[in-house]
Amino acid sequence: MARYKFTALDAKGKEVHGEIDADTQAQAVARIREKQYFPTKVEELAGGAAAAPAKKGAAKKGAMQMEIKLPKFLQGGVKAKQLTTFTRQMSTLVNAGLPLMRALRVLQRQEKNVALRDAVLQMAESIESGSTFAEALAAHPKIFDRLFVNMVKAGEVGGVLDVVLARLAEFQEKAEKIKGKVKSAMTYPIVVLVMALSILGFLMTYIVPKFAEIFGDLMGGKGMPALTQFVMNASDTMVNRFPLVLIVLVVIVVVLKLLAKTDKGRLGIDQFKLHAPVFGTLISKNSISRFTRTLGTLMSAGVPVLQALNIVKETVGNEVIAKAVTTIHDAVKEGENMAPPIASSKVFPPMVVSMVEVGEETGALPDMLMKIADSYDDDVDNAVAAMTSIIEPLLIIFLAVVVGTIVIALFMPLVSIIGGLSG
């Protein structure tokens, strides 16, 4: 067992020093945390119980510390789940009374994601240089969006940074929860679809060409049934013209990507998404939930309504709703209430309009927006369950129809050949 020297912070943010016995550094950190401390530095002491003099690589004045920095393009990005964890930890530390700088140092030392760790280190250095926390966050737009930055700014101005960070964490956790449910529900249909396409590809590229050769010899130049000829032509296209098919698919994807970069193209694609069969209802409800939750979170944090609407417009993720938010912003700027422009946009259901109107009349609009978001989150859960129950049988029927069509197409010439032999 080795002896470790540590520096840590207690619940009040006071720095404490001490020594502890442990088998490994990780175990030492765990024992320090059991004492309700936040370790900031843990080093193995030379000459400890487990430190043999002849041990290779032993340092004279403590354990050797090495940090390997990867190039930025190899560091990867910061996933939403990692950012949510960081926000929740930051909220907990600030709420426990730790000064902002010490909280950042603690999180920087324990963060495993390289990109986020470097960002936290740079933020700490910016704050030491005199910047505010919001300004330090704004220097990393690829990690912290405008919603995050402006809520933190409002929290700093109002002196309620811990409350704002807690609301941000709740916002991110709810968004991740909805995303996780959608992914989980879509796993089985996607597996079935992949299996169906694999079976279809095997039949069309291996089985059907074999039968085509056999029929060519046995039919003696006679014409094949129309359904059989269609299947043979489709198989021939997949086998002999696959590069052409692949090029056509790539061109379609590229054209859609280019359209998505234009304002009109993006608007048209998002309009189609909202009215698409099966998926349209789910996308619409999810977008409305995102709009109301984001706006409610910003307003409850003290962000001015016009500024909050501008942020929502950029983070809502749908051009149709973003256009409606622009109309709402312009109306509110002119002194109108929010409910009339929401109703005139024809994007939001009457229930949303009614609840916003009640929220404005009672002066509890942020709370009402959060209730709308909660209601639509439940609707999204139900829509996902309903969609899954519909998609599964549809995929099975699709597979049965396709395979059945191929089998019938292959048997029709056989019937003709057997009939000819019998005659």
N, C-alpha and C positions, 0 to 999 in steps of 0.2 A: 504493500500500500504506500502511495506517495503522499507528500504533503504539498498543498497548494496555497499560495498567497493570493488573496482576492481583494478587489475594490468593488463596492456595490453601493446602491442607493436604497434608503429605507422608504417607507410609505409616504413620509413627509418631504422626500427629496434630499435628505441629509446624507452626505457621503460617509460611508463606514469602511473600515479596513479590518482584515482578520486573516486567519489561517484555518485550513480545514483538511482533514485526511480523507482520501478517496483513491479508488483503484485507477480511475481515468479522469480526464478533464471534464468529460460530459457528465460523469457521476458527481464531480465536484460542483458543477453548475447546478445540477438538480438539487443537491443538498442545500446550496445557498438559497435557491428559490423556495425551498421548504421553510426557510427561516423568514419568509416574507420580505426578502431582499431582491433587488434587481441588479444582478451582476453586470459590471461594465468591463472588468478586467480580471482574468484568472490565469495565473502563471504557476508552473511547477517549481518548487524550491530545489536548488541544488543540494545534494547531500541528504535528501529526504529518505524515508524508510525504504522506498523502492528505487532509489537512485544509486546504482552501483557505480564505483569509480571507473571501472573498465568498460562501462557501457558505451557502445559506439554512438557518436553523435550527441553525447551529453554536453549541455552548455554549462559554462562555469557560473554564469549569473542568471540562471533561469532558463526556461525552455525557449528554444528558437522559434520565432514567429515568422511565418512567410506568407505573403499574399501574392497570388498570381492574378494579374489583371488580363482578362481576355479582350481582344479587339471588340469594338462596339457592335460590329455586324455579327459577331458570334455570341453576344450576350443574350440575344433574344429580347422580346418585349415583356411587358408586365400584364399578366392575365387579370381578368376582372375579379376572379376569386382571390388572387394574391393582394390586389388593391383593397378589396373588402376586408381581408384579414388585417392589413396594415391600418386601415381606418379604425377598425374596432379596437385594436391594440392601442393606437394613439389616443382614442377616446377614453379608454380605461386608465391609461397613465396620467393624462391631463386631469381626469376626474378624481384620481387619487391624490392630486395635489403636487405632482411633479412639475417643476418648471419646464417650459416648452423645449429649451435647449437640451436638458438632461433626458427628456422623453425621446427626442430625436436621436440622441447618442445611444440610448439603450436599444432602440429599434434598429439603428444602423448596424450595431454589432451582432444582432441576432438574425438579421434578414439574410435569407439564402439566395434570393433572386438578385443577380449581379446588377442588372439595370436599376432596380428599385433601390438597392443598397447604395449605389453611386449617387442616385438622385437625392436620397436622404442626406448623404454626406455633404453634397453641394448645397442643399437647403440649409443645413446647420451652419455651414461657412457663410452663406448669404445673410442669415439672421445675426451671426456674430459681427458681420460688417455693417449692421444697422438696418437691414431690410425687414419688412414685416413677414409674417408666415405666409400670407396670401401672395405677396410679391415673390417669395421664394418658390411657392408652388407654381405660379404663373410662368416661371422660367423653364418648366418641364411640361409643355402642352400635350406631348404625346402620352403622358402618364396621367396627368390631372387635367380634366376638361374644365370648361368655363363654369359648369354647375358646381364642381368641387371648389374651385378658386373663389367664386363669388359667395358661396355659403360660408367659407372660412373667413372671408373678408368681413361679412356681416357679423359673424361671431366675435371677431376681434374688436370691431367697433362697439358692439353691444356688451362686451365683457362676458359673453356666454359661449366661449369657444368649446368647452366640454360638451355642452348641450347640442351645439351644432354638429360636432363630430359624431355624437351618438345618433343624431337624426340621419346624418349622411350614411353611417354604417347600416342603420335600419333600412334606408332606401336601397343601398347596394345589395343587402342581404335578400330583400324581397324580390329585386330584379333577378338575382341569381337563382332564387327559388323557382320563379316562374320559368326561367330559361331551362333549368334543370328538369322540371316536370315535362316541358315540351320535348326535350331531347330524350328523356326516358320513355315517353309515350311513343315516340317515333322510331325507337330502336327496332322493335319487332317488325313493323311494316317495311322498314328499309332492308332488314335481313331477308324477308320474304321476297321483296322486289329484286334484290341482288341474286337470290337463288333462281327466281323466275327468268331473269335475263341470262343467267349463266346456262340454264337448261335450254333456253331458246337458242342461244348462240351455239351450243354444242350440236343441237339438232340441225340447225341451218348450215353449219360449216363442215359437219362431218357425216351425219347420217343421210341428209337429203342428197348431197352430191353422189354418194354411193348408189342410192336408188336411181338417180338420174342416169348413171352409166348402165345399170341393169335394164331400165326401161328402154333406153336407146337401142340396146341389142334385141330385146324381146318384142318391142312394138313394130319393128321392121319399117320404120319411116312413117308409121301412122301418127296422126295428131293426138296429143294428150288432152284429157279433160281440162276445161278452163281453170278450175281451181288448182289442179296439179301444176299446170303451166305457170300460174301465178306464183306458187310456192317455189318452183324451180328457178324462176327468174329472180325472185327475192334472194334465194340462196346464192345464185351466181353473182348477184351484185355484191353480197356480203363477202364472198370468197375472192372474186377476181377484181372487184372495184372498191375494195376497202379503203385504199388511200384517198380515192375521190370522195367517198362518204365521210371520211375523217376530215378532209379539207372543208367540206360543206358545213359540218358541225362546228369546226373551229371558226369559220367565217361568220356563222350565225351568232356564236358567243361573242366574237370581237365586235360585231355590229351592235349587239345589245349593250356591251360595255361602253362603246363610244356614245350610244344614245343616252346612257345613264349619266354621262358627263355633261350633257347639255340640259338646260333648264326645262325645255319642253319635253325632252325625252324622259328625264327623271320624273316629271309630273305625270306623264302618260303611263310609265311603268308602275308608279305608286298608285295611280288611279285603278289600274288593272288589278293590282294586288288587293286593294280594298274590296273589289267586286268579284274576285275570282271565285269559282265554285269550290265548295268544301273549305278551302283555306281562307277565303275572304273574310268570313265572320270572325275567325280567330285573329287574323292580322288586325282587323278593325278594332276589336275589343282590346287587344294588347296595346295598340297605339293610343287609344283613349285613356287606358290605365296609365301609360307612361306619361302622357300629357298632364293629367290631373295630379298624379303623384309628384311629378317634378315641380309643377307650379305650386302645389300645396306645401311641399318641403321648402322651397325657396321663400315663399311668403311667410311661413311660420318661423323661418330663421331671421326675418327682418329685412329681406331684400326688397327694395321698392318694386311695386307691381310692374311698372314699365320695363325696368331692367330685368325682372324675372321673366316677363314675356319674351324679351329678346333672347334670353338664355334658352328658354324652352323651345323657341323656334329653331335653334341650332342643334338641339339635342333630342328632338322628338323622333327623328329618324324616318319621317314620311313627308314628302313634299306637299301633298294635298292638305295635311293637317298643319304643316308649317305655313302654307299660304293662308289658311284660316286664322292662324295665330297672328299673322301680320295684320289682317283685317281687325282682329280684336284689339291689337296694340294701338292701331290708328284711332279706333273708336274711343278707347279709354283715354288716349292722349287728348282727345277733344272734350273730355269731361263726361262721357257716357258711362253707363254701367256695363259690366262684362256680359250679362245674359243676352241682350238683344243681338249683338254681333255674333255670339255663339250660335243663336238660333238661325240667323240669316245665312250662316255659312253652309247649312244643310249637311254638315259632316258629323255633327254630334246628335245623338238621339234626344228626344224630348225629355227623358228622365234626367239627363245631364244638365240640360237648360234649366229645368225646374229646380234642381238642387242648388245650382249656382245662384239662381235668383233668390232662393231662400237664404243662402249663405250671405249674400250681399245685404239683404234686408235685416238680418240678425247680427251682422258684423262678425260672423264666424266663418268667413269664406275659406280660409286655409283648412280648418277642420272638416268642412263640408267637402272640399276637394279630396282630402285624404279618405273620407268615407266612400266617395265615388270610386276612387282607385281600388279600395278594398273590395267593393262590390264587383267591379270589373275583373279583378284578379280571380275572384270566385267563378265568375262567368268564363274566364279563360280556362280555368281548371275543368269546368264542365264541358266546354267546347273541345278541349283536347281529348277528354275521355270519349265524347260522342264521335269525334273525328276518327279516333283510333278504332272504335267499334265498327265504323263504316268502311274504313280503308282496308282492314284485314280481310273481310269477305270479298270485297271488290278485287283485291289482288289475287285471291285464290280463284275467283271466277275468271279473271283475266288469264291466269296461267292455264286453267282448264280449257278455256276457249281456244287459246293459241295452240296449245299442244294437241287438242282434239282436232283442230282444223288441219294441222300438219299431218296427223295420222290419217284422217279421212282422205286428204289429198294424195297420200301415198298408197292408200288401198284402192282408190278408184281405178287406176290403170291395172292393178292386179286382178280386179274383178273382170275387167275387159279381156285381159290375157287369158284368164281361166275359162271365160265364156268362149273365147276363140278356140282354145284347145279342146273343149268339150264338143264344139260343133264339128 
